Amino acid sequence: MPATADRARPGPASVDAFVDSLRPHLDAVARVARRFAPPSDADDVAQEALLAAWRYRGRYRPDRGTFRAWLLAIVFTESRKAAGRRYRNEQLLTDLAHGLVSDARGDGRPPPDHEALERAIAALSRRQREVVGLYYFVDLPLDEVAAVLGVSPGTVKSALSEARNRIRHLLGSVQ
Amino acid sequence: VTVDIDDLLRRSGEQWRARHSAPLALPDFEEKTVSAPRRGARRGFLIPMAAAAATVAVIAVVLVLRAPTGVPVAGGPTGTGSPAATAPGTPTRSDVTSPSPLPSSSVPTSPPARPADCAAAQLSGSVDANRTGTIAGAESVVILLRNGGPAACWLGGVPTLSGQTASGSTVPLGYAGSADPGYADPGPAGGPGPVAAGADGAIHLTLQVNNCSKPGTRYAKLLIQLRPGQVVSMPFPAELAVSGCPGYVAQAGPVVS
């Protein structure tokens, strides 16, 4: 039944076609993994997520969203799982320290504002950290943040607003 | 000093992207689709694959046991093929983002037995020093609840916390409880679930340190009320006395390892 088979596997059928469909989104894929996976494993996590996307390409449904959002949701999920394993197996504070140290590489020292801001972000709730990371750092538009997290754009706006308020409070500044 | 947080975040995001702009190498899709998964993937896929295999085995046993003698089992060698059957090569593992349920229309479903709720008497509390500390002015505290009973017990729900003075009077500590992980991070707790005998459950809570002018109080004991009549008592952690501004307490649950 060709029609059924087509519906069951609407994603790119060949490796070449799949890779072609990936290329425009590789920067975003890398940024999601590098933002949410443990720093030492980020690129491995991204590659594993791409392989998972290839294996499950038949599950992509164009009527439910863009290929980019579907792909980034897989990368995000795998990154969060990897970070969760690391969180449980090691120490959160050690990870944060490593993240800051690795950020400092290249120019010697992290910018003071950046360090304080990252620490404030680390003190946010998980949902707030996720929307801040996807919106400000990965640089996704609001609707893509919502699609990746599986929530409404209104929820993202609300979480962003709460996160900004809390960061403002944590940094001790008054607008 | 007035700081535009939105502008600060945008500038920080730009700087972060500039530092993380190295191109991502593509995996070898041809090789990986026929060879064993990478080491990292093997760890990640082993548990769900084993669980899926065990589930299928249980379903098969149930079907065989319930099938009348002489009646072919659905999907068996003499069947004509189930509509849910997958083509060769089609992945059978659940989707990463939207797991598909196993066919259950012909299988009597019986939820896994849930152990009895944890009784306060079988739990002993302690602070998880490895996961406790101050970040950007917020103290993050993880309290472990070890199941000292002879069998697994069920741990869940948002506890209420009180301090007990040396004279025995109790004072509510005022932590805002939430079961929403988006607002009260459960930390190492994996949501409600069974805690094996000898294993740990956990409660994650936060309190504000910066911008808090109220001094903390060092009570003699911390009382953790899991539900009415079930209160775990433990020495009051010094970490909870660093300020008088309690934040959130998240839902209790077994530590996910």
Interface residues (C-beta under 8 A of the other chain):
Chain A: A5 A8 V15 F18 V19 L22 L26 D27 V29 A30 R31 A33 R34 R35 D41 D43 D44 V45 A46 Q47 E48 L50 L51 A52 A53 W54 R55 Y56 G58 R59 W70 A73 I74 T77 E78 K81 A82 G84 Y87 R88 Q91 L92 L93 L96 D103 G106 P111 D113 H114 A116 L117 E118 R119 A120 A122 A123 S125 R126 R127 Q128 V132 Y136 F137 D139 G150 A159 R164 I167 R168 H169 L170 L171 G172 S173 V174 Q175
Chain B: V1 T2 V3 D4 I5 D6 L8 L9 R10 R11 S12 G13 Q15 W16 R17 R19 H20 S21 A22 P23 L24 A25 L26 P27 F29 E30 K32 T33 P37 R38 G40 A41 G44 A87 T90 P91 R93 D95 V96 T97 S98 N130 R131 G133 I135 A136 G137 A138 S140 P181 G182 Y183 A184 D185 P188 T206 N210 N211 Y248 V255 V256 S257
